[in-house]
Amino acid sequence: MNSAQKLYFKHQLTLKECELFADLSQEQWMELLENFHEETWVKNSCIINQQKFLFNFYIITSGRIKMYNVDEFSEKEHTLFLLKKADVFDLFCLIDGIKHRVYYECLDKIKVLAIPMDKLRDWLNKNPHQYQHFLSYAGKMMRALESNVSQLIFTNITTRLLKLLLENVNSKSKKLEVINDLPNKEIANLIGSTRAVVNRHLQLLKQSGSIKISRNQLEIRDINLLLRELEKQHRQ
């Protein structure tokens, strides 16, 4: 079994979940995976060398990475995306070949599949029909950023927090995922607030009976209460 086959069978489920490479056959994956290798990054490590993402492209196979920016004067931090299994980066560098001035931090022990940018571009030139998926994925990211900016400008902290919680509830299990064990500081960075303000709002939601907080874990107790509170915020 060659290296491409080993990667395919090891990460088959993750690869199938990856929107950017939707509909690839096993044979197509084998061709593409010849240029990939595995990397492991340590939890809490920060990656500030933008050259790394200018020349390499990554698919996350386990763990969470936050993509964030920091204001050089106030040092205020804002998380642009919380990337998880089957997400990719850096799409902007792939598309325009320009250094992307953002930073990354590993919130868990991270495992990724990595490919040199020039190899991926060569593959895309040979498979131009795949650009449709790349454009769709780029559009999805732009819409997410548009929503992010709109919420920061037009909505209050309570509404932002409620939307964040509801967006991360698994539709089948009704359980909170992805952000359920994040510190309040990280939740604050996702909605443009501070740790103290987020803690105060979470305590109010706990008192209402809509969430449960224990051992740095957030749980949804009554999703209907959250929905009603969000509707109430919209009416105000």
N, C-alpha and C positions, 0 to 999 in steps of 0.2 A: 504494500500500500504506500503510495507516494505522499508527499507532504500535503498536497491539495486535497486528496481524498481523506486524509486524517483530519484536516481542518473541517471539511464538509460534514463528516459523520459526527464529529465532536460537537459542532455548533449548528447542526441542521435546523433545529427548532428556532433558534435566534435568527438565523439567516432568513427563514421563511416569514418572520415577523417584521423584517426590515423593509419599510415602505419604499425606500429609495431604490431597492433592487427587486421590486415586486415582479412576479411572473417569470423569474429566471428559472430555466430548467436545470436539472442536476448537471448536465453536460456544460451548460454555460457557466455555472458556478465553478466547476472544475477548472475551466480555462481561466476564470478571473482569480480564483484562490491560489493559483500558481505564484502570484505576485504578493500575496499576503503573508504576514508572520504574526505571531502572538507576542503581546507585551503585558506585563503586570506592573501596576503603579501602586505605591504605598498610600494607605489611608491618610488623609489630612495633608498630603503633599500638594503644593501649589505649583502650577506650571505657568510661568510668566514669560517664557521664551517664545515669542510669536513666530520665530523662524521655524520652530518645530512643526507648527500647523500649516505653515506655508508650503512645506515640502512633503508632508505626510497627511494621509486621510485615515480616519478611524471609525470602526464599528464597535460599539460597546457590547460586550458579551456578558458582563456582570458588574453590578455596582452602580453608583450614582455619581455624576460629576456636575458641579454647578459652573455655568458659564456666566461671568459677571464683569462688571466694570466698576472703577473707583474714581471718584472725583479727586483730582490732584491737589485741590486746595482744601476742601472740607474733609477729605478722606472718607466721605460717605460712600457706602457700597450698595450696589443694586444688582440683584440676580436677574439676568435676562432670560435664561433657560435652565431648567433642571433636567439634565439628560440622564437617561436610564438605559437599561438593556434594550438592544435593537435600534437605539438612536445612533446618529452619525455626526461627525464634525471633522474638518470645518468646511461646510458647503460653500461659504462665501469665498474662501481662498481657492477652492476648486474652480468656481465659476469665473472669477475675475483675475486670479493670480496675484492679488495685492494683499500685503500683510494686514491681518485683521487685529485691530487693537482692542482685544478682550483678554481676559484671564480665565484660567480654569483651576478648580480645586476639587480634589477627590474626597467625597464625603464618605466613601467606603474604600475597601481594597478593590481596585479596578482591574478588570481584564478587558483588553481590546484586541481586535484584529486590525493590523496596520498595513497600509499599502502606500508606496511612493505616489505622489500626485501625478507625476509624468506618466507612470504606468496606468493609472486610472484614466487619465485623459486619452491615452493611446487606445485603451479598451473602448471608451465611449466613441471615439472616432470610427472604430470598426463596427460599433453597434449603435448607430445614431438614433434608432427607435427608442433607446433607453432614456434619451433626453426628456421624453414626456414625463417619466417618473421623477426626474430631477427637477423639472420645472414645477410639477405639482407639489413636491416636497418644499421647494423654495417658496412657493405661494403660501403654503401652510405656515411656514415660519414667519413670513411677512405679516400674515393676518394675526398671528399670535402676538407679534410685536406691536401691531396697530392696536389690538385690544389692550395690551399692557399699558401703552401710552395713554389711551383714552381713559382707562380706569384711574391712572395716577392723577390725571387732570380733573376728571369730572365726578369721581365717586369718593365717598368717605371710607375711612379705615374699616369700619364694620362691614360694609358691603364688600370690600376687597377680600377681607378675611373669610367671609361666608362663601364667596365664589371660589376662593382657593380650596376651601374644605370640600365643597360639593363637587368641584371638578376632579378631585382626587379620590372620590368614592367609587369603588368597584361596582359597576352596574349589576353584576350578578350576586356577589357576596354581600353587598351593601357595607363593606368594610373600608375604612380609610387606608389608603396605600400611598407609597412614595414619600409623603411628607409626615407620616404618622409618628416617626421617631426623631424628627428634626428638632434641634434646640430652638427656642423662641427667637433667637437672634437670626437664624437662617430663615424662619418663616417671615420675620420682619423684612429681611432683604428681598424676599419675593414680592412683597406688596408695598414697598416703599415706606416703611414705618420704622419704629424702634422697638427694641426688645421689651422695654417697660410698657409701651402702649399695647403691644400684642399680648403680653401677659395679662394686662387688665381686661382686655376684650375676651380672652379665653376664659378667664375666671367668671365673667358674666355669663358666657355660654354654658359653663359648667353648672353655675347656680340655676340656670333655666332648665337643666336636665337634658340638653341636646347633645352634650359631649361628656366624655369621661377623661380625666387626666390622672395617670398613675405611672410612676417610675419612668418619667420622660417619654411616656407613650400617650398619644391621643387616640381616642376611640369615639366613634359615632354611636350615641345611645338612641337618638330619635331624629332621623333624617327629616321627618315632617316638620319638626320644630325649627330646624335650620331653614327649610324652604319657606315656612311662614314668616320667619324673621327677615329673610331676604326680600320677600314680597312687601313686608312692612317698610323696609328701607327704601325700596323703589317708590313707594307712595309718598314718602316724606319730601 
